[in-house]
Amino acid sequence: MRKVLECVPNISEGRRKEVVEEVIQAVRSVEGIRLLDYSSDASHNRSVITFVGEVEPVKEAAFKLVEKAGQLIDMEQHKGEHPRMGATDVLPFIPISNMEMDECIEIAREMGKRIGEELNIPVYLYGEAAQMPERKNLSRIRKGQYEKLKELISTERLPDFGPQEMPGTGATAVGARMPLVAYNINLDTSQKEIADKIARVIRASGGGFKNVKAMGVFLEDRGQAQVSMNLENYEKTPIFRVFEVVKREAQRYGVNIVGSEIVGLVPQKALVDAADFYLQLEDFQDDQILETRVFMGED
């Protein structure tokens, strides 16, 4: 059966649409690639791109994306709310169909080596592909962001591949992981410190949910604070549970939730679980979903 691999690179550009389009065109230029989604955020100054295909086309599209982003994005000029360290900030490979995580780990390491050698970009392996336990957590690699890493790259934080000095492209984290949900909750306050406090309570490093990374962000275009999150295991820590805790924590400060957003794509089950919880459905089964039955070919 056909193997399907997903790649969800995050690039450090969310304001210049023409640059984002050029990077996306590099992906589109590879035969056999299906571009599923891309979204940009001006406050974060970041774009998330999602594409799938068989292994070799995905690898080639990923390489071309990193190459093009490196040509167009100068990290010396980059500013944004989201932590970042490179033009292509992260490059994760995700098994979708007929693939095991071990295969994605091998792909990530192969691609990291190629990017380091052929594009002269420092590469750090993270997630399941990490070769050092302390680098499994991306935030530890990216601590201090581009500016701090530039100081430490030749001493305390040597890359896994590529030069031990920081070029204008910055560094890229290449990894392997399961599907995650990028989920943000917006608050009716401009006080970023409230979002920071809530983020500290719910994230794993603060003693919160094991599978959640979170930070406070100020959305300048909206004048609102945001709790920005990655849910790394939506089955063990579902969206609705995180939403409810954020809502209760916000109420402590007299703040309400005004909306939330999913960045990029989300597994259907994550939304079905939320619907099941809020509607208090009894004995609901996935095969009651119309699209599921059509896909299964049942009457």
C-alpha positions in Angstrom: 0.0 0.0 0.0 1.1 3.6 -0.7 3.0 5.3 2.1 1.8 8.9 2.9 4.1 11.3 4.7 3.1 14.7 6.0 5.4 17.7 6.4 4.4 20.9 8.3 7.2 23.5 8.1 6.9 26.8 9.9 8.6 29.7 8.3 9.5 33.0 9.9 7.4 35.2 7.6 3.7 36.1 8.0 3.6 39.7 6.8 5.0 39.7 3.3 2.5 37.7 1.2 4.7 37.7 -1.8 7.5 36.0 0.1 5.2 33.4 1.5 3.8 32.7 -1.9 7.3 32.2 -3.4 8.1 29.7 -0.6 4.8 27.8 -1.3 5.5 27.8 -5.0 8.7 25.9 -4.2 6.6 23.2 -2.7 4.1 23.2 -5.6 6.9 22.8 -8.1 7.5 19.2 -6.9 5.4 16.6 -8.8 3.4 14.3 -6.5 2.9 16.8 -3.7 -0.5 17.8 -2.4 -0.5 21.2 -0.7 -3.2 20.8 2.0 -3.1 24.2 3.7 -1.1 27.2 4.6 -1.9 30.1 7.0 0.0 33.2 8.0 -0.2 35.3 11.1 1.1 38.9 11.0 1.5 39.3 14.8 3.5 36.1 15.1 5.2 36.9 11.7 5.0 33.2 10.9 3.4 30.9 8.4 2.5 27.3 8.8 2.4 25.1 5.6 1.1 21.6 5.3 1.7 19.2 2.5 1.6 15.4 1.9 2.7 12.8 -0.6 4.9 9.8 -0.9 8.2 9.8 0.8 10.6 11.0 -2.0 8.4 13.9 -3.3 7.9 15.1 0.3 11.6 15.1 1.0 12.3 17.0 -2.2 9.6 19.6 -1.5 10.9 20.1 2.1 14.4 20.7 0.8 13.2 23.2 -1.8 11.1 25.0 0.8 14.1 25.4 3.2 16.3 26.5 0.3 13.8 29.2 -0.9 13.0 30.5 2.6 16.7 30.8 3.3 17.1 33.0 0.2 14.2 35.3 1.0 14.1 35.7 4.8 16.8 37.5 6.7 16.7 36.7 10.4 18.7 39.8 11.2 15.6 41.8 10.2 12.9 39.5 11.6 10.6 40.5 14.5 7.5 38.7 15.7 5.6 37.5 18.7 6.4 33.8 18.2 9.7 32.3 19.3 11.9 31.6 16.3 15.5 30.8 15.4 15.5 30.4 11.6 13.9 31.3 8.2 12.5 27.7 8.2 12.1 27.5 11.9 10.8 23.9 12.2 10.5 21.1 9.7 8.6 18.1 11.2 7.9 14.9 9.4 4.7 13.1 10.4 3.5 9.5 9.5 0.0 9.5 8.0 -0.6 6.2 6.2 1.3 2.9 6.2 4.3 4.5 7.9 6.0 4.0 11.3 7.6 6.6 13.4 11.0 5.0 13.0 10.8 5.8 9.2 10.1 9.4 10.0 13.0 9.6 12.3 15.3 8.2 9.6 13.9 10.7 7.1 14.3 13.6 9.5 17.9 12.7 10.2 18.7 12.3 6.5 17.1 15.6 5.7 18.9 17.4 8.5 22.2 16.1 7.2 21.4 17.2 3.6 20.2 20.7 4.7 23.3 21.2 6.8 25.7 20.0 4.1 24.1 21.4 0.9 22.5 24.6 2.2 25.1 25.4 4.9 22.3 25.9 7.5 22.8 24.8 11.1 20.3 22.0 11.9 19.1 20.7 15.3 17.2 17.4 15.5 14.2 17.5 17.8 11.2 15.5 18.8 11.4 11.8 18.2 14.4 12.4 15.8 16.5 14.0 18.6 19.9 12.4 19.1 20.3 14.0 22.6 17.5 13.6 25.2 17.6 17.3 26.1 16.8 18.2 22.5 13.6 16.3 22.3 11.9 19.4 23.6 12.1 22.1 20.9 11.8 24.9 23.4 15.1 23.9 24.9 16.9 24.2 21.6 15.2 27.5 20.7 15.6 29.1 24.2 16.7 32.7 23.7 15.7 32.5 20.1 17.8 33.5 17.1 19.7 36.2 19.0 20.8 34.0 21.9 21.5 31.0 19.7 23.7 33.1 17.6 25.9 33.6 20.6 25.9 30.0 21.8 26.0 28.0 18.5 29.8 27.5 18.5 30.1 26.7 22.2 27.2 25.5 24.4 24.6 24.6 21.7 26.5 23.0 18.8 24.2 22.0 15.9 23.7 18.3 14.9 24.6 19.2 11.3 25.8 22.2 9.3 28.1 25.1 10.3 28.9 26.0 13.9 28.2 29.7 13.2 24.9 31.5 12.5 24.2 32.6 9.0 21.4 35.1 8.1 19.1 32.2 7.5 19.3 31.3 11.2 19.0 27.6 12.2 16.4 25.0 11.4 15.0 22.4 13.7 14.2 19.1 11.9 12.2 16.5 13.6 9.6 13.7 13.6 6.4 13.7 15.6 2.8 12.6 15.6 0.1 15.1 14.5 -0.4 18.0 16.9 -3.1 20.7 17.2 -1.9 24.3 17.0 -4.6 26.0 19.1 -4.9 29.7 20.2 -7.4 31.3 22.6 -8.0 35.0 22.5 -8.9 37.1 25.6 -10.8 40.3 26.0 -7.8 42.1 27.5 -4.8 43.8 26.2 -2.7 42.7 29.2 -0.2 40.1 27.9 0.9 39.4 31.5 -2.5 37.7 32.1 -2.0 35.4 29.1 1.5 34.7 30.4 0.1 33.7 33.8 -2.5 31.4 32.2 0.1 29.8 29.9 2.4 29.0 32.8 -0.5 27.2 34.6 -1.5 25.0 31.7 1.8 24.1 30.1 3.8 21.0 31.0 6.9 22.9 32.1 4.7 24.8 34.7 3.2 21.7 36.1 0.1 21.8 33.9 -0.9 19.4 31.1 1.8 17.0 30.1 1.2 17.4 26.4 0.8 21.1 26.2 3.2 23.9 25.3 1.8 27.4 25.8 2.9 31.0 25.9 1.3 34.4 26.2 1.2 36.6 23.1 0.0 40.2 22.4 -1.9 40.5 19.1 -1.1 44.1 18.1 -3.6 44.2 15.2 -6.5 43.2 17.6 -5.2 44.8 20.8 -5.8 41.5 22.5 -3.8 39.0 24.6 -3.7 35.4 23.4 -2.8 32.1 24.9 -0.9 30.4 22.1 -0.6 26.6 22.4 0.6 23.4 20.8 -1.4 20.3 21.9 1.0 17.5 21.3 -1.4 14.7 22.1 -5.0 15.7 21.5 -6.3 12.3 22.6 -4.7 12.5 26.1 -5.2 16.2 26.4 -8.2 17.1 24.3 -9.1 20.6 23.1 -12.2 21.0 25.2 -10.3 20.3 28.4 -7.7 22.9 27.7 -10.4 25.4 26.7 -12.3 24.9 30.0 -9.1 25.4 32.1 -8.1 28.5 30.2 -11.7 29.9 30.7 -11.6 29.3 34.4 -8.1 30.7 34.8 -9.1 33.8 32.8 -12.1 34.4 35.1 -9.8 34.7 38.0 -8.5 37.9 36.5 -12.0 39.1 35.4 -11.2 38.2 31.8 -13.3 36.3 29.2 -12.5 34.3 26.1 -13.6 36.1 23.0 -12.7 33.4 20.5 -10.2 30.7 19.6 -8.5 29.5 16.5 -6.9 26.4 15.0 -3.8 27.1 13.0 -3.4 24.8 10.0 -5.1 21.4 9.9 -6.7 19.4 12.7 -7.5 15.7 13.0 -11.3 15.1 12.7 -11.3 13.1 15.9 -10.1 16.2 17.9 -13.2 18.1 16.8 -15.6 15.2 17.3 -14.3 14.8 20.8 -15.1 18.5 21.5 -18.6 18.1 20.0 -19.2 15.0 22.1 -18.2 16.8 25.3 -20.2 20.0 24.8 -23.3 18.4 23.4 -23.2 15.6 26.0 -23.9 13.0 23.3 -24.8 9.5 24.6 -23.2 6.5 22.9 -22.0 8.5 19.9 -19.9 6.5 17.4 -17.6 7.9 14.8 -19.5 5.9 12.1 -22.5 8.1 12.7 -20.6 10.9 10.9 -21.9 11.1 7.3 -18.4 11.7 5.8 -17.1 8.7 7.7 -19.7 6.4 6.3 -19.2 7.7 2.8 -15.5 7.1 3.1 -16.0 3.6 4.4 -18.3 2.9 1.4 -21.2 1.8 3.6 -24.9 2.3 2.8 
